């Protein structure tokens, strides 16, 4: 199972079926001219899970030629946990800044001022 889909539903399918509209647009923008897209591209996007939930992913994609056909090979890594950790870090940084501001207003010296 991958994002709730059985392997058989994914293998050989057009990736557009699984991507959010903005992510699909990014693919189209990058690979508009497959002949000139010989490098690997990394960007963030979203995949639509079978449950209907949007899953944040890191996308690594490259144009390839397989049996004479131009294709795009895309690897999608679920970054949900990383995004949650980043949000928690931002929340804690905000809390620390609020505490620093409150301690400055109290007239007590901060630890760095002692």
C-alpha positions as CSV (number, residue, x, y, z in Angstrom):
1,X,0.0,0.0,0.0
2,X,1.2,3.5,-0.9
3,X,-0.8,6.5,0.3
4,X,-3.7,4.0,0.7
5,X,-3.6,2.7,-2.8
6,X,-2.7,-0.9,-3.6
7,X,0.5,-1.2,-5.6
8,X,-1.5,-2.5,-8.7
9,X,-3.4,0.8,-8.8
10,X,-0.3,2.8,-8.9
11,X,2.2,1.0,-11.1
12,X,1.9,2.2,-14.7
13,X,-0.7,4.9,-13.8
14,X,-0.4,8.5,-14.9
15,X,0.9,10.4,-12.0
16,X,-1.6,13.2,-12.6
17,X,-4.2,11.0,-11.1
18,X,-2.6,11.3,-7.7
19,X,-1.2,14.8,-7.6
20,X,-2.8,18.0,-6.3
21,X,-3.5,20.6,-9.0
22,X,-0.5,22.9,-8.0
23,X,1.9,19.9,-7.9
24,X,0.7,18.8,-11.3
25,X,1.2,22.3,-12.6
26,X,4.8,22.3,-11.2
27,X,5.5,19.0,-13.1
28,X,4.1,20.5,-16.3
29,X,6.1,23.7,-15.9
30,X,9.4,21.9,-15.3
31,X,8.9,19.3,-18.0
32,X,7.2,21.4,-20.7
33,X,10.2,20.7,-23.0
34,X,11.3,17.2,-22.2
35,X,14.3,17.5,-24.6
36,X,15.9,20.2,-22.5
37,X,15.0,18.8,-19.1
38,X,18.0,16.6,-18.5
39,X,18.6,17.4,-14.9
40,X,16.9,16.3,-11.7
41,X,14.4,18.6,-10.1
42,X,13.5,18.6,-6.4
43,X,10.4,20.5,-5.1
44,X,7.6,20.0,-2.6
45,X,4.0,19.2,-3.5
46,X,1.1,17.1,-2.4
47,X,-0.3,13.8,-3.3
48,X,-4.0,12.9,-2.9
49,X,-4.3,9.8,-0.8
50,X,-7.0,7.3,-1.4
51,X,-8.7,8.6,1.7
52,X,-9.0,12.0,0.1
53,X,-6.4,13.5,2.4
54,X,-3.6,15.6,0.9
55,X,-0.2,14.3,1.9
56,X,2.8,16.7,1.7
57,X,5.6,15.1,-0.3
58,X,9.1,15.9,-1.4
59,X,9.3,15.3,-5.2
60,X,12.5,14.3,-7.0
61,X,11.8,14.1,-10.7
62,X,13.8,13.7,-13.9
63,X,13.1,13.3,-17.6
64,X,14.1,9.8,-18.9
65,X,14.0,8.0,-22.2
66,X,12.8,4.4,-21.9
67,X,12.4,2.3,-25.1
68,X,12.4,5.5,-27.1
69,X,9.7,7.1,-25.1
70,X,10.1,10.4,-23.1
71,X,8.9,9.8,-19.6
72,X,9.2,11.6,-16.3
73,X,10.5,9.5,-13.4
74,X,9.2,11.0,-10.1
75,X,10.0,9.8,-6.6
76,X,7.7,11.1,-3.9
77,X,8.6,11.0,-0.2
78,X,6.0,11.6,2.5
79,X,7.3,14.5,4.6
80,X,4.3,14.7,6.9
81,X,6.4,14.1,10.0
82,X,9.0,16.7,9.0
83,X,6.3,19.3,8.4
84,X,4.8,18.5,11.8
85,X,8.2,18.8,13.5
86,X,8.8,22.2,11.7
87,X,5.4,23.5,12.9
88,X,6.3,22.4,16.4
89,X,9.6,24.2,16.3
90,X,7.9,27.4,15.1
91,X,5.4,27.1,17.9
92,X,8.1,26.6,20.5
93,X,10.2,29.5,19.0
94,X,7.2,31.8,19.3
95,X,6.6,30.7,22.9
96,X,10.2,31.4,23.8
97,X,10.0,34.8,22.2
98,X,6.9,35.6,24.2
99,X,8.6,34.5,27.4
100,X,11.7,36.6,26.6
101,X,9.4,39.6,25.9
102,X,7.6,39.1,29.2
103,X,10.8,38.8,31.2
104,X,12.1,42.0,29.6
105,X,9.0,43.8,30.7
106,X,9.3,42.6,34.3
107,X,12.6,44.4,35.0
108,X,14.3,41.1,35.9
109,X,17.6,40.5,34.1
110,X,17.7,37.8,31.5
111,X,20.1,34.8,32.0
112,X,22.4,36.3,29.3
113,X,22.6,39.6,31.2
114,X,23.6,38.1,34.6
